[in-house]
Amino acid sequence: MLSRVADAIFWMARYMERTDNVLRVMRTNYIASQDEIQNFDWQLWVDGLGAQVSDAPIRVSNYREALFHLVLNKENDNSVLINIVRARENARSIQDYITKEVWQCINDYYHLIQDKGTEQLLLESDPVTAIDNLLRESVLFYGTVDVTMSRGEGYTFLNFGKHIERPLRSLDILELKLQEMTEGGNEAMLWKYLLYSLSGYEFHTKHYKNALQMSEVIHQIFMNDQFPHSVIYSLKQSERYFNRLDTISVPEHFKEMEFLIGKSISNLKYGMNPKASSAEVKALILKTRSEIKALAHKLATLYFGYS
């Protein structure tokens, strides 16, 4: 497979995963702001998710403005719309390497988010319905990938991209929730909404069987290898899919990447304090995020030809 093709597949997967995660956190935050939390700080999330126009931060005064800038704003380089556009552009350039069904899913997603009905629901009527409609397209994309794509190099790079992006988003959401907690509020409720944002509340109630506690929530997000949005799960999946590239890789490149992935997993397994304080968790977020970004950068250098 050409390096540019692998790069396009890798980034298509990252943009789709980023889209899915942002939509889920926006859905949860909207419900929280309406049902439980008074004076919900939308500005924190707009800033934290990188909403800006021409290098200038975006200021919002209500949830409608926040949803517009984070989901539909064509001028915001990090909006859901722009991520879908970029995923579609990458998919268009590699149509010979993905199935027509996968291309159709991404194309349908693009047309749905451009539809005036979606904008009307999001900004004037019912944001939850609009976000749910978009999330169904996301679920359809993942299902279509699983049932239509051959398990070759394309599928490998796609899944590697997904499992590089997912822990970065989990760490971002956790970091923003910790910042939210410093501003006050019901801590147990904030942990609950954090888990909802990661599709992990039901998992938590079945696995931990206790009232929400910081140590158990942090363990689930970092160390529970049965939770699909945990950092350790994603790193192990990254290792699993990367190992499939052994026979087609330059040996020294493969060994370098293999070492870095293994090191990241070991650092997390043996560097995690089960009773970590908020400050220690924040430091671990920064360290782990840096290691995952270094993995992505090294992959781009060794496999995609980046300088």
Buried (B, 14 or more C-beta within 10 A) or exposed (E): BEEEBBBBBBBBBBBBBBBBBBBBBBBBBBBBBEEBBEEBBBBBBBBBBBBBEEEEEBEBEEBBBBBBBBBBBEEBBBBBBBBBBBBBBBBEBBEEBBBEBBBBBBBEBBEBBBEEEBBEBBBEEEBBEBBEBBBEBBEBBBEBBEEEBEEEBBBBBBBBBBBBBBBBBBBBBBBBBBBBBEEEBEEEBBBBBBBBBBBBBEBBEEBBEEEBEBBBBBBBBBBBBEBBBBBBBBBBBBBBBBEBBEEEBEEEBBEBBBEBBEEBBEBBEEEBEEEBEEEEBBEBBEBBBEBBEEBBEBBBBBBBEEE
